[in-house]
Amino acid sequence: MFRDAVDLVRNGRDGRDETKKVAGRHSCPARSALHDPHPGAGGAIPYRAPALATLMENTIVMRAKPAVREADPEIVSDDFKLEDFLPHRLAVAAARVNRLMSHRFEEASGVSIPEWRVLAVIGRFGVLSPSAVGDRTTMDKVKVSRAAASLVARGLLKQSQDPTDGRGRLLRLTRKGATACQNLMPLAHGIEEELARGLGRAEWTALQKALVRLDQHVIGIEDPDAAEAAD
């Protein structure tokens, strides 16, 4: 409706423009002055139609684009507190424990946490492929590959071709690697005991059980088929 009104005003204005041109030649001076947008000294009434068209267009633009309420850039929501968000709290606690272990392990043997995880699972299962190491440590392929390459370069791991897979590799501990793994186990147990002292025995046991259940629950969320197979 407003667009039609604007067209009507524009059409009327165009028509009056043509009328003015004709009026300048055939109409009386007083009548021409009435429609002249730039009157002379005679004091004729100025032409106001363009101002009306502009007002109509502005009104249509304002109605066509309703105002959107913008969020306050300073405070979006005061109901959500990151420090109380359980997934964040778990991640923070895990990061702090890893930082503590990293400092202790690097001071004792210069082994990083990813490298120690590789040593620990291979020391337990004997011979593993890189993909199996990733599954048992929940580390991605890139992290496993870097850790294994560092351990092989330091003589702690031996890498060989998988006889059942021409493109596969197998990882096993060297004598030096087995010694390093054995020397790090008491340090790992000591860190675990140090953490346990911050909780009561019942709390520590409950935490262990809760972590197992939570881990299984998350696996079920990510892959329901895998969760059913595990049960």
C-alpha positions as CSV (number, residue, x, y, z in Angstrom):
1,M,0.0,0.0,0.0
2,F,2.8,2.4,0.9
3,R,4.7,1.5,-2.3
4,D,1.6,2.3,-4.4
5,A,1.4,5.6,-2.6
6,V,5.0,6.4,-3.4
7,D,4.4,5.5,-7.1
8,L,1.3,7.7,-7.1
9,V,3.3,10.6,-5.7
10,R,6.1,10.1,-8.1
11,N,3.7,9.8,-11.1
12,G,1.9,12.9,-9.9
13,R,5.2,14.8,-9.5
14,D,6.3,13.7,-13.0
15,G,3.0,14.8,-14.4
16,R,3.2,18.2,-12.7
17,D,6.7,18.6,-14.1
18,E,5.4,18.1,-17.6
19,T,2.5,20.5,-16.7
20,K,4.9,23.1,-15.6
21,K,6.8,22.9,-18.8
22,V,3.5,23.4,-20.8
23,A,2.3,26.0,-18.3
24,G,5.4,28.0,-18.8
25,R,4.5,28.5,-22.4
26,H,0.6,28.6,-22.4
27,S,-0.6,29.3,-18.8
28,C,-0.8,32.6,-17.1
29,P,2.2,33.8,-15.1
30,A,0.5,33.6,-11.8
31,R,-0.6,30.0,-12.2
32,S,2.9,29.0,-13.4
33,A,4.4,30.7,-10.4
34,L,2.1,28.6,-8.2
35,H,3.7,25.4,-9.4
36,D,7.2,26.7,-9.8
37,P,9.6,25.1,-7.2
38,H,11.8,28.1,-7.4
39,P,9.5,31.1,-7.2
40,G,10.8,34.5,-8.1
41,A,10.4,37.7,-6.2
42,G,6.6,37.5,-6.7
43,G,6.4,35.4,-3.5
44,A,4.5,32.5,-5.1
45,I,3.8,29.3,-3.0
46,P,6.7,26.9,-3.4
47,Y,6.1,23.4,-4.7
48,R,6.1,20.8,-1.9
49,A,5.5,17.4,-3.6
50,P,9.1,16.2,-3.6
51,A,9.3,16.6,0.2
52,L,6.1,14.6,0.5
53,A,7.5,11.8,-1.7
54,T,10.7,11.6,0.4
55,L,8.7,11.4,3.6
56,M,6.6,8.6,2.2
57,E,9.7,6.7,1.1
58,N,11.3,7.1,4.5
59,T,8.1,5.8,6.2
60,I,8.1,2.7,4.0
61,V,11.8,1.9,4.7
62,M,11.1,2.3,8.4
63,R,8.2,-0.1,8.3
64,A,9.9,-2.6,5.9
65,K,12.9,-3.0,8.3
66,P,11.6,-3.5,11.8
67,A,14.0,-2.7,14.6
68,V,16.0,-5.7,15.9
69,R,16.8,-5.8,19.5
70,E,20.5,-6.3,19.9
71,A,22.1,-8.1,22.8
72,D,24.1,-6.2,25.3
73,P,27.8,-6.7,24.3
74,E,28.9,-6.5,27.9
75,I,26.5,-9.0,29.5
76,V,24.9,-11.7,27.3
77,S,23.7,-14.0,30.1
78,D,24.5,-14.0,33.8
79,D,22.8,-17.4,34.3
80,F,25.7,-19.4,32.7
81,K,28.9,-19.6,34.8
82,L,31.8,-21.3,33.0
83,E,33.5,-22.2,36.2
84,D,30.5,-24.2,37.3
85,F,30.1,-26.0,33.9
86,L,31.0,-29.7,34.6
87,P,32.6,-30.5,31.2
88,H,34.8,-27.4,31.7
89,R,35.7,-28.4,35.3
90,L,36.7,-31.9,34.1
91,A,38.9,-30.4,31.4
92,V,40.5,-28.0,33.8
93,A,41.2,-30.7,36.3
94,A,42.6,-33.0,33.7
95,A,44.8,-30.2,32.3
96,R,46.2,-29.4,35.7
97,V,47.0,-33.1,36.4
98,N,48.7,-33.4,33.0
99,R,50.7,-30.3,33.7
100,L,51.9,-31.7,37.1
101,M,52.8,-35.1,35.5
102,S,54.6,-33.4,32.6
103,H,56.8,-31.5,34.9
104,R,57.7,-34.6,37.0
105,F,58.3,-36.8,34.0
106,E,60.4,-34.3,32.1
107,E,62.5,-33.6,35.2
108,A,63.0,-37.4,35.8
109,S,63.7,-38.7,32.3
110,G,62.8,-36.0,29.7
111,V,59.8,-38.0,28.5
112,S,56.6,-36.1,27.6
113,I,53.2,-37.3,28.6
114,P,52.3,-38.6,25.1
115,E,55.6,-40.4,24.9
116,W,55.0,-41.9,28.4
117,R,51.5,-43.1,27.4
118,V,53.0,-44.9,24.3
119,L,55.6,-46.5,26.5
120,A,53.0,-47.6,29.1
121,V,50.6,-49.3,26.7
122,I,53.4,-51.0,24.7
123,G,55.1,-52.1,27.9
124,R,51.8,-53.7,29.0
125,F,50.7,-55.3,25.7
126,G,54.1,-56.0,24.1
127,V,53.7,-55.2,20.4
128,L,51.2,-52.8,19.1
129,S,50.4,-51.0,15.8
130,P,50.2,-47.2,15.9
131,S,46.5,-47.3,15.5
132,A,46.1,-49.7,18.4
133,V,48.2,-47.4,20.5
134,G,45.9,-44.5,19.6
135,D,42.8,-46.6,20.5
136,R,44.2,-47.5,23.9
137,T,45.5,-44.0,24.8
138,T,42.7,-42.0,23.1
139,M,45.4,-40.0,21.2
140,D,45.0,-39.0,17.6
141,K,47.2,-40.4,14.8
142,V,49.4,-37.3,14.6
143,K,50.2,-37.3,18.3
144,V,50.9,-41.0,18.3
145,S,53.1,-40.7,15.2
146,R,55.1,-37.8,16.7
147,A,55.6,-39.6,20.1
148,A,56.6,-42.9,18.4
149,A,59.0,-41.1,16.1
150,S,60.7,-39.4,19.0
151,L,60.9,-42.6,21.0
152,V,62.4,-44.5,18.0
153,A,65.0,-41.7,17.5
154,R,66.0,-42.0,21.2
155,G,66.3,-45.7,21.0
156,L,63.4,-46.4,23.3
157,L,61.2,-48.0,20.7
158,K,61.8,-50.3,17.7
159,Q,59.7,-50.0,14.6
160,S,59.2,-52.9,12.2
161,Q,56.9,-53.8,9.3
162,D,53.7,-55.6,10.0
163,P,54.0,-59.1,8.4
164,T,50.2,-59.2,7.9
165,D,50.0,-55.7,6.4
166,G,52.6,-54.5,3.9
167,R,51.9,-50.9,4.7
168,G,51.5,-51.4,8.5
169,R,54.0,-50.9,11.2
170,L,54.5,-52.5,14.6
171,L,56.0,-50.9,17.7
172,R,57.9,-52.7,20.5
173,L,60.1,-51.6,23.4
174,T,63.9,-51.9,23.2
175,R,65.9,-52.8,26.2
176,K,66.5,-49.2,26.8
177,G,62.8,-48.5,26.5
178,A,61.8,-51.2,28.9
179,T,64.2,-49.9,31.5
180,A,62.9,-46.3,31.0
181,C,59.3,-47.6,31.3
182,Q,60.1,-49.5,34.5
183,N,61.8,-46.5,36.0
184,L,58.8,-44.3,35.3
185,M,56.2,-46.5,36.9
186,P,57.0,-45.7,40.5
187,L,56.9,-42.0,39.6
188,A,53.4,-42.5,38.1
189,H,52.1,-44.4,41.1
190,G,53.6,-41.7,43.4
191,I,51.7,-39.0,41.6
192,E,48.5,-41.0,41.8
193,E,48.9,-41.5,45.5
194,E,49.6,-37.8,46.0
195,L,46.4,-36.9,44.2
196,A,44.5,-39.5,46.3
197,R,45.5,-37.9,49.5
198,G,43.4,-34.9,48.6
199,L,40.3,-37.1,48.9
200,G,39.0,-39.6,51.4
201,R,39.3,-43.2,50.6
202,A,35.5,-43.5,49.9
203,E,35.6,-40.3,47.8
204,W,38.6,-41.7,45.8
205,T,36.8,-45.0,45.1
206,A,33.6,-43.2,44.2
207,L,35.5,-40.9,41.8
208,Q,37.0,-43.9,40.1
209,K,33.6,-45.6,39.6
210,A,32.0,-42.3,38.5
211,L,34.7,-41.7,35.9
212,V,34.2,-45.2,34.5
213,R,30.5,-44.7,34.2
214,L,30.8,-41.3,32.8
215,D,33.3,-42.5,30.2
216,Q,31.0,-45.3,29.1
217,H,28.0,-42.9,29.0
218,V,29.9,-40.5,26.7
219,I,30.9,-43.4,24.4
220,G,27.2,-44.3,24.2
221,I,26.3,-40.8,23.2
222,E,29.0,-40.7,20.5
223,D,28.5,-44.2,19.2
224,P,25.5,-46.1,20.5
225,D,26.4,-49.3,18.6
226,A,29.9,-49.4,20.2
227,A,28.3,-48.9,23.6
228,E,26.0,-51.9,23.1
229,A,28.8,-54.1,21.9
230,A,30.8,-53.2,25.0
231,D,27.9,-54.2,27.3
